[in-house]
Amino acid sequence: MRLLDVMNSPWAILPAQLQEIQNIYLTHLRGEKIDIKGVEDRLGKKLKSEQKRYEINGNVAILPIEGVLAKKMNLFSEISGGTSTELIINDLKTILQDESVKTVILNIDSTGGSVDGTPELANAIFEARKKKKIIAHTSGNMASAAYWIGSAADAVVISSDVTQVGSIGVVATHVDKSMAEDMAGIKTTEIVAGKYKRIASQYAPLTQEGRQTIQEHLDYIYSVFIDDIAKFRDVSVERVLTDMADGRVFIGKQAIKAGLVDGISTLEALIADLNAAGERAIMI
């Protein structure tokens, strides 16, 4: 994702994570360098751009999906231990061709990410169910865009009664730089053709028409999100809207009661059960 897209693009992510990403963007915008060493010290690990690949345990392939979700890897995903949705699609295609694999576990720990690329991955997972059993598992978070992806699996499993799932919704922000430019003695004038070309410009306060345009975009993306969950989970749109998709984070059995999750199991126990079941491939 380009830096200039970060502030205005729609996101399906927990608010705190979005704020962290936008802070990184603003640091770049000010011409400052990210203190990589400081970030590494805070995280207690070296930053690596290489995404974790899948592993195979018996008849089960475990495909990690961690951190901020974005179509491509970049500094944000590097700092947050993120995942490229494009790479996950490629890994999934490779796994589907492996005849020794009977089940794929999507090992998810993510608060969400960019909307761009998420529906494509979710639908790739849904289609993969025609070839192999797909289970989404989380021992941490499966929120927002991460749940969009996880809901496409045959079953969704959490590790404990305190695992967090949900936060179904979409968010976008508008940054007005006009006052900052005034203080710096700068004035940017945009010359455009087309009524809606810069309806929500960052160089002017957000107008009511600009706000409405952004809201319409978000409402449409939200409806796509809802429709996908209904299709993936085989429930009505009304059920999704009533019980699942008001933006709340559900914890443990709350998520099962709401219909977001199918069962509770640790990852290790789930892998063992699937391998023991062999060709019968247990259903949660």
VENKACOR-V291342 format. One line per field, one symbol per residue. ss: DSSP state (a for helix, b for strand, c for the rest). phi: phi as a letter, one per 40 degrees, with the letter a starting at -180 (. if undefined). A space follows every 10 residues. Layout:
ss: ???
phi: ???
This chain:
ss: ccaaaccccc bbbcaaaaaa aaaaaaaaac cccccaaaaa aaaccccccc ccccbbbccb bbbbbbccbb ccccaaaaac ccbbaaaaaa aaaaaacccc ccbbbbbbbb cbbbcccaaa aaaaaaaacc ccbbbbbbbb bbbcaaaaaa ccccbbbbcc cccbbbcccc bccccccaaa aaaccccccc cccccccccc cccccccaaa aaaaaaaaaa aaaaaaaaaa aaacccaaaa aaaaccccbb bcaaaaaacc ccbbccaaaa aaaaaaaaaa cccc
phi: .cdccccbcc bbacdccccc ccccdccccc gccccdcccc cccgaccbcc ccccbbbgcb bbbcbbgcca cbcacccccc gcbccccccc ccdccccccc cbbbbcccaa chiccdgccc cdcccccccc bacbbcbabb bbbfdccdcc ccccabbbca cbcbbhfcib babbbccccc cdccgbbbbc bbbhdbdbcb cccadccccc cccccccccc cdccdccccd cccfbcdccc ccbbbbgccb bfcdccccgc bbabaccccc cccccccfcc fdbc
